[in-house]
Amino acid sequence: MELLVCWSLLLAALLMSATGRYTPEWKSLDSRPLPAWFDQAKFGVFLHWGVFSVPSFGSEWFWWNWEGEHQDQYEQFMRKNYPPGFTYADFAPQFTAEFFDPEAWAELFEAAGARYVVLTTKHHEGFTNWKAPVSWNWNSVDTGPHRDLVGDLGQAVRKRNLRYGLYHSLMEWFHPLYLMDKKNGFKTQNFVFEKTMPELYDLVLRYKPDMIWSDGDWEAPDTYWNSTYFLSWLYNDSPVKDDVVVNDRWCKNCSCHHGGYYNCEDKFQPGTLPEHKWEMCTSIDTSSWGYRRNMQTSQLMDESRIILDLVRTVSFGGNYLLNVGPTKDGMIAPVFQERLQAVGKWLSINGEAIYSSKPWRVQKENDTNSVWYTYRTASVYAIFLKWPEDNILKLPSPIPSSNVNVTMLGISGTLKWEPIPDKGLLVSLPYMPPGALPVESAWTIRMEGVK
């Protein structure tokens, strides 16, 4: 009888494999092709928003820094600004989002040139931005905004044909069940089956996201998180099985090894072309992902820095996910809006070299970090970050054929060029008065007929 059962299970596994189903093993899950939309999109906007937006001090790790590590500056902040006995839960009613206008947000993201938007549905504090069935009275419908933030933004984003991703933290710093499982060496899974997994299934079934951006995985193995079983369901049977994209934060030591595309770590910047599709996530506020009332302009990325990161990331085959932290009342600070609009202006001229592009055989000129390459259909794009003083752009890497056409995005007409004796081109840039160029930094040369 036992032998018959074993053979039945083996036959079932073989049948599942034969029908193209993914099994709950990394070898199988990692073999799934990444849906094409993600590589084509290139640029997305990240949103860290939650109860941490109320104190808006330090970072989105406020609760942990205050009551987990008892850092002095956080304890002093609480003593100075709040009465004795004030708890982190007391911040929730002040997370009002009264000025939250999802249509205005989506319009801003579209103007920024973003092709996807990722919202924090739950950070490590455990507060959910939707009425999660296992987060009673610690969600945005029961307290604070008294509205479904995840659903409201999703509707507005999708009206503009932007893809919608949902960030979700597997762990919660102070949840009793998580702390109990942790104390047990993660040999028990009470928190996973009573909290984490019900939330993930609910998010997928309720909102049908294009992406799940997982986080909070680093303390426990996949056998604790049940990650591979969830992903096999997501890829095989969920309503988004054909188009959904996931990252690599599903277990301790998963990052840069397993999942869909790779984040590897926050603000990851490889020095060479990776073999696997990846994404750089970074924040305009270089000191925090959540909104900070005490941020300084010197701590913010400027337009040229953002565009450099975007160009470098895409040249190395990655996607660029740029974060802003909304305020507790649902506003995106004007300085963040200005940065996003600047990116959108640049992409409106140069997007041809970014969206749906591929890494070229050379990603950048070896002797400089100021010229980067991308490739799309029959065109090679050279994005140069510094305008040469003599108006002659030297491009050693392209090999010209007998029929070369050189243009500059945003400028009509062709550009003169001449070959460099060994290989490469010298491109004569247009002489234009200050302010007449289509963008203020990072200009793009399109070359046809080079290899």
CORGIRA-V676956 format. One record per pair of residues at least 6 apart in sequence whose C-alpha atoms are under 8 Angstrom apart, sorted by the first residue. I is the first residue (numbers start at 1). J is the second residue. Records with the same first field share a line. If there is no record, write none. Layout:
BEGIN
I=J ; J
END
This chain:
BEGIN
16=22 ; 23
17=23
21=235 ; 236
22=28 ; 29 ; 32 ; 232 ; 235 ; 236
23=29 ; 229 ; 232
24=228 ; 229 ; 230 ; 231 ; 232
25=228
26=228 ; 258 ; 259
29=228 ; 231 ; 232 ; 259
30=258 ; 259 ; 260
32=260
34=245 ; 260 ; 261
35=242 ; 243 ; 244 ; 245
37=243
38=245
39=277 ; 318 ; 319 ; 356
40=355 ; 356 ; 357
41=114 ; 115 ; 116 ; 319 ; 355 ; 356
42=115 ; 314 ; 318 ; 319 ; 320 ; 354 ; 355 ; 356
43=113 ; 114 ; 115 ; 116 ; 310 ; 319 ; 320 ; 321 ; 322
44=114 ; 115 ; 116 ; 117 ; 118 ; 319 ; 320 ; 321 ; 322
45=109 ; 114 ; 116 ; 117 ; 118 ; 321 ; 322 ; 323 ; 324
46=117 ; 118 ; 119 ; 281 ; 321 ; 322 ; 323 ; 324
47=117 ; 118 ; 119 ; 120 ; 323 ; 324 ; 325 ; 326
48=60 ; 119 ; 120 ; 289 ; 290 ; 291 ; 323 ; 324 ; 325 ; 326
49=119 ; 120 ; 290 ; 291 ; 325 ; 326 ; 327 ; 328
50=95 ; 120 ; 122 ; 123 ; 127 ; 128 ; 129 ; 328
51=91 ; 92 ; 95 ; 125 ; 127 ; 328
52=59 ; 60 ; 61 ; 62 ; 63 ; 290
53=60 ; 95 ; 290 ; 291 ; 292 ; 325 ; 326 ; 327 ; 328
54=91 ; 92 ; 94 ; 95 ; 327 ; 328
55=62 ; 91
56=290 ; 291 ; 292 ; 293 ; 327
57=291 ; 292 ; 293 ; 294
58=74 ; 288 ; 292
59=287 ; 288 ; 289 ; 290 ; 291 ; 292
60=288 ; 289 ; 290 ; 291
61=124
62=74
63=88 ; 125
64=70 ; 173
65=71 ; 74
66=72 ; 74 ; 75
92=138 ; 143 ; 144
93=143 ; 144 ; 145
94=144 ; 328
95=144 ; 145 ; 328 ; 329
96=144 ; 145 ; 146 ; 328 ; 329 ; 330
97=144 ; 145 ; 327 ; 328 ; 329 ; 330 ; 331
98=145 ; 329 ; 330
99=329 ; 330 ; 331
100=329 ; 330 ; 331
101=330
102=152 ; 153 ; 156 ; 157
103=153 ; 156 ; 157
105=153 ; 332
106=153 ; 156 ; 157 ; 160
107=160
108=337 ; 340 ; 341
109=117 ; 340
110=160 ; 162
111=340 ; 341 ; 344 ; 345
112=340 ; 341 ; 342 ; 343 ; 344 ; 345 ; 347
113=343 ; 344 ; 345 ; 347 ; 348
114=162 ; 344
115=162 ; 163
116=162 ; 163 ; 164 ; 165
117=157 ; 162 ; 163 ; 164 ; 165
118=164 ; 165 ; 166 ; 167 ; 211 ; 213
119=150 ; 165 ; 166 ; 167
120=129 ; 166 ; 167 ; 168
121=128 ; 129 ; 130 ; 150 ; 166 ; 167 ; 168
122=128 ; 129 ; 167 ; 168 ; 169
123=167 ; 168 ; 169 ; 172
124=169 ; 170 ; 171 ; 172 ; 173 ; 216
125=172 ; 173 ; 174
126=138 ; 169 ; 171 ; 172 ; 173 ; 175
127=135 ; 138 ; 139 ; 140
128=135 ; 138 ; 139 ; 140
129=139 ; 140 ; 141 ; 148 ; 149 ; 150
130=139 ; 140 ; 141 ; 147 ; 148 ; 149 ; 150 ; 151
131=139 ; 140 ; 141 ; 142 ; 148
132=139 ; 199 ; 202
133=198 ; 199 ; 202
134=194 ; 195 ; 198 ; 199
135=195
136=142
137=143
140=146 ; 147 ; 148 ; 149
141=147 ; 148
151=207
154=164 ; 207
157=163 ; 164
158=164
163=210
164=209 ; 210 ; 211
165=209 ; 210 ; 211 ; 212 ; 213
166=209 ; 211 ; 212 ; 213
167=212 ; 213 ; 214 ; 215
168=200 ; 212 ; 213 ; 214 ; 215
169=214 ; 215 ; 216 ; 217
170=196 ; 214 ; 215 ; 216 ; 217 ; 225
171=178 ; 196 ; 215 ; 216 ; 217
172=178 ; 216
173=179
177=190 ; 191
178=190 ; 191 ; 192
181=187 ; 188 ; 189 ; 190 ; 191
186=220 ; 224
187=224
188=224
189=224 ; 225
192=224 ; 225 ; 226
197=230
203=209
204=238 ; 239 ; 240
205=238 ; 239
208=239 ; 240
209=240 ; 244
210=240 ; 243 ; 244 ; 245
211=244 ; 245 ; 246
212=244 ; 245 ; 246 ; 247
213=246 ; 247 ; 249
214=246 ; 247 ; 248 ; 249 ; 250
215=249 ; 250
216=249
217=225 ; 249 ; 250 ; 251 ; 252
218=249 ; 251 ; 252 ; 253
219=251 ; 252
220=251 ; 252
221=251 ; 252 ; 253
222=228 ; 250 ; 251 ; 252
225=250 ; 251
227=250 ; 251
234=240 ; 241
235=241 ; 242 ; 244
245=260 ; 261
246=259 ; 260 ; 261
247=259 ; 260 ; 261 ; 262 ; 263
248=254 ; 255 ; 256 ; 257 ; 258 ; 259 ; 260 ; 261 ; 262 ; 263 ; 264
249=255 ; 259 ; 263
250=258 ; 259
255=262 ; 263 ; 264 ; 265
256=262 ; 263 ; 264
261=276 ; 277 ; 278 ; 279
262=276 ; 277 ; 278 ; 279
263=278 ; 279 ; 280 ; 281
266=280 ; 281 ; 282
267=280 ; 281 ; 282
268=279 ; 280 ; 281
269=280 ; 313
270=316
272=316
273=316 ; 317 ; 363
274=316 ; 317
277=317 ; 318
278=317 ; 318 ; 319
279=313 ; 318 ; 319 ; 320 ; 321
280=313 ; 318 ; 319 ; 320 ; 321
281=320 ; 321 ; 322 ; 323
282=320 ; 321 ; 322 ; 323
283=289 ; 301 ; 322 ; 323 ; 324
284=300 ; 301 ; 302 ; 306 ; 322 ; 323 ; 324 ; 336
285=295 ; 299 ; 300 ; 301 ; 324
286=299 ; 300 ; 301
287=299
289=323 ; 324 ; 325
290=324 ; 325 ; 326
291=324 ; 325 ; 326 ; 327
302=339
303=339 ; 342 ; 343
304=441 ; 442
306=343
307=343 ; 442
308=385 ; 442
309=320
310=319 ; 320
311=354 ; 372 ; 383
312=372
313=319 ; 320
314=320 ; 354 ; 357 ; 358 ; 359 ; 374
315=358 ; 359 ; 360 ; 363 ; 364 ; 372 ; 373 ; 374
316=359 ; 363
317=358 ; 359
324=332 ; 336
325=332
326=332 ; 333
327=333
345=439
346=439
347=354
349=409 ; 410 ; 438 ; 439
350=409 ; 410 ; 443 ; 444
353=374 ; 375 ; 376 ; 381 ; 444
354=374
356=376
357=374 ; 375 ; 376
358=374 ; 375 ; 376
359=373 ; 374 ; 375
360=373 ; 374 ; 375 ; 380
362=373 ; 397
363=372 ; 373 ; 374
364=370 ; 371 ; 372 ; 373
365=371 ; 372 ; 395 ; 396 ; 397
370=383 ; 384 ; 385 ; 386
371=382 ; 383 ; 384 ; 385
372=382 ; 383 ; 384
373=380 ; 381 ; 382 ; 383
374=380 ; 381 ; 382
375=381
378=448 ; 449
379=446 ; 447 ; 448 ; 449
380=446 ; 447 ; 448 ; 450
381=444 ; 445 ; 446 ; 447
382=444 ; 445 ; 446 ; 447
383=442 ; 443 ; 444 ; 445
384=442 ; 443 ; 444
385=441 ; 442 ; 443
386=441 ; 442
387=393
391=428 ; 429 ; 430 ; 431
392=426 ; 427 ; 428 ; 429
393=426 ; 427 ; 428 ; 429
394=424 ; 425 ; 426 ; 427
395=424 ; 425 ; 426 ; 427
396=420 ; 423 ; 424 ; 425
397=423 ; 424
398=423 ; 424 ; 425 ; 450 ; 451
399=423 ; 424 ; 425 ; 450 ; 451
400=419 ; 423 ; 424 ; 425 ; 449 ; 450 ; 451
401=449 ; 450 ; 451
402=449
403=449
404=447 ; 448 ; 449 ; 450
405=414 ; 415 ; 447 ; 448 ; 449
406=414 ; 415 ; 416 ; 417 ; 445 ; 446 ; 447 ; 448
407=413 ; 414 ; 415 ; 445 ; 446 ; 447
408=414 ; 415 ; 443 ; 444 ; 445 ; 446
409=443 ; 444 ; 445 ; 446
410=438
411=438
415=427 ; 428 ; 429 ; 430
416=427 ; 428 ; 429
417=425 ; 426 ; 427 ; 428
418=425 ; 426 ; 427
419=425 ; 426
420=426
END
